[in-house]
Amino acid sequence: MGRNLPAEQVEAPRSSKMDKKRKKDKKRKLAAEAEEEAAVTATVETVKSSKKKRVENEPGAGAVEAENGAEKTVAVTGKGSEDPKYAPLRSFSAAELPSQVLECCSAFARPSPIQAHAWPFLLDGRDFIGIAATGSGKTIAFGVPALMHIRKKVGGKAGKKAVPRCLVLSPTRELAQQIADVLSEAGAPCGIKSVCLYGGTKKEPQISALKSGVDIVIGTPGRMKDLIEMGVCCLNEVSFVVLDEADRMLDLGFEPEVRAILSQTSSVRQMVMFSATWPLAVHKLAQEFMDPNPIKVVIGSEDLAANHDVMQIVEVLDDRTRDSRLLALLDKYHQAQSNRVLVFVLYKKEAARVETMLQRRGWKAVSVHGDKAQHDRTKALSLFKEGKCPLMIATDVASRGLDIPDVEVVINYSYPLTTEDYVHRIGRTGRAGKKGVAHTFFTQANKALLIFHPC
């Protein structure tokens, strides 16, 4: 797309000479990477989970596993990763954990790939790096080991006045709330309490929860640092630390806060880091705060890549026609007003304007952006998730981390500023093996960006 922009639309999956050449180059690269991986891992095996069961003590490095009907390559590296005791779990019961701890998994038939590979290492106290996409079951992957860690620390049951022993840092308040919902529900049968700390809302209820005693603290770096400085959030007993969406955390400029917060935790701690990608900044942070020999599990590829289950369409148009074109696309994609459609914009004011414009044209729409009060954002997300208002306008704050099921169409009303933002935006659709559509507007003003590379 960086050379000759088509007059109307470009459907990314359409084949061309360049596409064929790109695919050949990609195949060569993958083949070379596969050979290199085989040299550094003890076992490289391809397994079709629907046809062949794993052998009892298979390490699982380089295996191909089924996840929601789609195959995912799993690469496991790190000191001792080949030990049979770290064989990936074939079932939740294989972990031999207390029934109260496993209650949160009762709705699932079997562990997802990241859960199957993470639990053996995390339950053994290993520092852990997980490279996995949103929606892969990451929260349960670190949540269940966190519950077991706390139970061991408090002798199997929570005391009357709990102190924080687990810390989960998240880049956005929406993701923090989502994690807190999962961990609160998972911890309830064990008597393990959680609190969620985030900005955009009053501090008093959060301070009150901290004073009443909690075992797990989930929060965003900014609010967390504020409460630490106020002397109401003490983390010196925290010995299980999770950095979720670590790449996004650093992208948003939170590295100073993350470092300051980690310095407040116990010097003897288990570090867990999850990230969708593995940029240099995240690698350096891991080197500084983790064991020299952490376990690293990569589900799929650690290189940024768009979801191949998404039909990507880029439309070149005049900036002044975006509103009318958006209305036309909604007539096409959202005619029944029952399927979920997510419209991305760049700025808060733009989100508010587009929401108002659509409502005036008769569309039932909600929006999520930084100028909205927290309870309004939470309500909007709930309405969208529940399908009561399946049309949402969002800034990029909602493009990472949030588990929003069954989004059929993503419309990029405003062209994303980076390749990463593009990939994570369209990653809201085409999930769990389903097909999706991503329709992107490209205007004259976007020529300087030229980040789009069809996948």
N, C-alpha and C positions, 0 to 999 in steps of 0.2 A: 504494500500500500504506500510505501514511502516514495515511490517514483511517479507513476501515473494514476491519479485518483479517478475512478470510474465516475461516469456522469450520474448514475442513479444509485445502485446498490452493489455491494460486493458480498457474496456469500462465502465466508471463509472456508467451508469444507469443499468448495468446488475445486476440482483438480485442474492443474495447469503444469506447464513444464517446470516452473519454479517449485511448485508443490512437490512434484515427483523428485526433483533434485534434492529438495529439503528432506523428504522422507528417506531417500537413499543415504544422505549424509547422517541423518539421525540414526538409521540402522547401523551404519558403520561405527558411530560414536557409542551406541548401546552395546555393540559387540565388543568393542575395545574395553569398555567399562566392565563388562561381564567377565572378560578374561582377567582383568586386574583384580576384580573382587574375588575370583576363584583362587587367586594366588595368596590372598591375605586371610581368607576364611577357611575353616577346616572342612566345612561341608557345604556344598552347593547342590541343592536338589530341587527339582520341579515337581510339585505335587498338585494334582487336581483334586481339591477337597471333595468334590462330588463323586469321584471315582475311586480315590485311594486314600486310606487312612494313614496318618503318620505312624512310624514305628515308635516304640515306647520312649526311647531316649534321644530322639532326633533334636539337635540344636536348633534347626530351622533357619539357619543363615542362608539367605539367597532364595528361600522357598517362594513359591507362588501360592497365595491363599485366596479363597473366595471371600469377599466382603460385600454383603448385600447383593450377591449375584454377579459382582464384578471382580476379576482377578487383580490382586495386588502383590507386587514383588516385595518381599521382606528381607532386609539385610541387617544382620546383627554383628556388631564388632565390639571389641573391648577385651581386656584381660580376663581370661577364664570363661568367656562366653560359650565355649564349646563344652563346658562341663555338663554332663547328663542331668544334674540336678536343676539346670536352668531350661530344661526342655519346655517348649511352649505348651500351654494348657489346652486340652481338647474339650474340656467342660469346666464349668464353675466348681462343681463338686470335687474335681481333681485337686483343687487348691487346698482342700481339707481345712476350711476356715469355719468358725462358729456360724450357726444358722442366722444369728442376729446380724452378723456382718454381711452375709450373702443375701439378705432379704431384698436389698436394693437391686439385685440382679434377677429376681424371680420372673420378670416380664420378658427376659431374653432367653433364647434357646441355647446359645453358646457364646463364649467370649468373642469379641471382635479381634482382629489381628493384633492391634496395639495392646489390648488387654491381655491376650494370650501370651504375648512375649514380654510385657512389662511386669506383670505380677511376680513371676519367679525371681526376678532380679530385685525388685523393690521390696518384696517381702523378706529378702535376704539382707536388706540394708545397703544395697549398692547405690552409688550415685548413678543417675540415669538421664540420658538425653533421648527424647522421642521426637522424631520428625514425622509428623502425620497431619493430614488435613482436618479441617473443622468437620464435625459430624462423624468422626471415627471412633467415638467412645472414650475420648481422652480423660474426661472428668472421672469416670468410674475407674479408668486405668490407674490414676494416681489416688483416687478417693478411697478405695478399699484398702490399699496398703497404708494410707494415712490413718484410717480407723484402727487397723491392727497395731500400728506404731503407738498410737495414743493408749490403747488398751494395755499394751505391755508396760508403758510408762506409769500408768495409774493402777496397775495390778489387776486389770481385767474389768474394772468398773470405774466410772467417773465419780470423782469426789463431790462433796457438797459445794465447794468453792473451787471451780476449775480454773486453771491458768492456761494461757495459749501455749500449745505444744506443736501446732501445725500452722504454717503461714502459706497462703496462696495469693500471689500477686497477679493481677490482671490489668491489661492496658486500658480497658473501658469499663464504665459502670454497668452497662448492660450485660457484658460478659461476666463481670463480677457477680451480679445478681443471679445470673443463670447458673453459675457454679455453686453459689450459696444455696440455691433452691435444691440442687441435686445433693449436696453434702448434708444439708439440714435433714432432708428426708432419709438419706442413708444412715446418718448418725443417730436418728431418733430411737431405733430399737436398742441401740447400745448405750443410750443415755449420754451421748456425746453432742455437745452444743456448739453451734456456729454463730458468728456474727459477720455481717457484710458492711464494710466501711467504704464509702464513696462520696464524692462531692456532689454539689447541686441540691443538697438537702440538709436539714438541720443536724448539727453534731450531737445534740443532747440525747436523742434516743440511742445513738451508737455508743456514746459514752456510758449511758446507763447499762446497756447490754454488756459492755466490757467490765464494768464494776460488779455486775451480778455474777460474772464468771463464765468463761467460754473456753472450749478446747481448741477450736479452729477459728482462725481469723482470715477472712477473704477480703481483699480490698484493692483499690487502685493506689498507685504510688503517691499521688498528691495528697489525698486525704489521710492516708496511712502516716505519711511523714508529719503532717500537721498534728495528728493525735499523739504521735510519739513525742514531739517537741512540747506538747501540752502536759506531758507526763501521765497521760491516762491510758496509754497503750504500751504495755511492757512486754517485750519479746525475748527476754533473756533466757526463758525456758523453752523457746522454740527450737526443736531439733529435727523437724521435717519441713523443708522449704520447697515450694513449687513456684516456678516462674512459668506461667501459661502465656502462650502467644508472645514469647520472648522477643522475636523479631519485630513484632508490632510495637512492643513496649519501647524498644530502642528507637524505632522509626519516629515515634511520637516525642522523643527527646527526654525520656524518663530515666536515662542511665544514671545521672547523679543521685536521683531519689532512690533508685534500686540499690545502688551501692551503699547509700546511707542506711537504708532499712536493713540490708543484709548484715551490716556491721553491728546491729543491735541484737541479732539472734545468737544462739549458743555457738561457741567455737567448735563444738562437736555436734555436727548436724549431718543429716542426709539431704543431699541436693537433688532436685528433680527439675528438669527443664524441658518444656514442650515448645515446639516451634513449627510453623508451616514450611519455613525455609531455613537455610543454614548460612547466613552471610557472615563476613569476617568479624563484625562487631559482636555478634552473638557467640561466635567461636572463642573470641578473646575473653568474654565474660565467663564462659564456661571454664576456660583454662585457669582463670584467677580464683574462682570460688568453688570449683569442684575438685574431687579426688583426681590425681594425675591419670588414673586409668578408669574413667567412667564407661559404663555400657552405653552404646549408641544403637538405637533401633530405628531404621528408616522404613516407613511403610510407603511403598511407591517410589518416588524419586525426591531427593532433597533439592533438586533444581526446580525452579519455578516453572510451572507449565499449566496451561489452561486445560480445563476439563474437556475431554474429547466427546463426552456425551452431550455437549452443548453446541447447538447450531449457532454460529457466530455471524451476525449480519452487521455490516458497517454501511451507513447511509450518509452520503455527502449532500449537504443541504445548506441553504442560507440561514443564518442565525435567526432572522426575523420570522422564519416559518416553523421554528421548532414547536411552538405551542399547537399550531394547527396540525402538524404532523403527529405529535403525541396523541392528540384527540383521535386522529385517524387510526393510529396503531391500537389504541384502546378499543376502538370499534371492531378491530380485527382480532386482537388477542384476548379481549376481556368482555366480549359481547354479552355473555351470560352473567357477568359480574359475580361469579362464584369461584373461579380459579384465582390463585394468588399471583399478583403481578407486582414487582418491586421496581420503582423508578429511582435511579440514582442521580443526584445533583452534587455540585461541588460545595456550595455555600449555604449557610443557615438561612439567610434572607431569601435565597433562591428557592429553598425547600418550602418556606412559608408562602411565597408567591405562587409557586406551582400548585400547592395544595389548595389555596384559595381559588385559583383559576379553574381547577378541575371541579371543585365543589359548586362554583357558580354555573358551570356547564352541565350540572346534574350528576356528576360522578361522586359516589360515596368514597372518600379518600381520607387517610390519616397520614401524619408525617412524624418523623423522628429526627431531631437535630438539637444542637447544643443550646439554642435559645429557649427551648421548651423546659418547663419545670419538670423535675424528675417524675412526679406522679403522673403527669400528662404523657411523658415518654413511655412509662411502664404501661399505662392504659392503652396507648396506641399500639405498642408491640403485642399486647394481649389480644386486642381486637383483630390484629392481622394474623397472629398465630392460630387463633380459634376460628378464623374464617368468617368472622362477623363483619369485618371490613377488609376484604382481601386485596385492596389496592393501597400501597404505601409508598410515600416519597421519603427518601433517606439521604443523608450525607454519608460520607465514608465511615463515620463512627459505627454504622450498622453493618458494614461490609465484612468485618472480621469477627470471627468467634461465635457469633450468634447462631444457634441451632434453630433455624426456621424451616420446618418441613414443607415439602411439596410446593415450592415456588416454581411455577411453570415458565414464567417469562421475566427476564430482567431487561429493563430499558435504560440505557445510559443517556439520559437527557443531556447531561454535561459530560464531555469527554474527560476521562480520568487523567490525572497529572503524571502518573507513573505506570509502568508495566505491572508492578506489584498490585496497585490499586485495581487495575483492569481485571487481572486474574482473580483477585479475591471478590470483586463485585460479581462477576459472572459465576463464581463458585457457589452463589446462593441457589442456583438452579442446576438441574441435571444431576441430582444427588440420589444416592441409594439405588444406582443402576437405572434411574429413569432418565428420559430425554428432556432437554430444556432448550430454550431459545434466549439468546442475548442479542438485542438490537441496539446498536450504538450510533449516536448522531455525531457527525464530524463536520465542523464548519471551517471557514477560511481562517478564523482565529486560532484554530488548533494545529495549523500546519507546522508550527515550531516544535510541537511535541513529537508527532510521528512515532509513537511508541508501539503502535499496533502491529503485531506479527501473527497472522493467522496460524492456528495450531491444528 
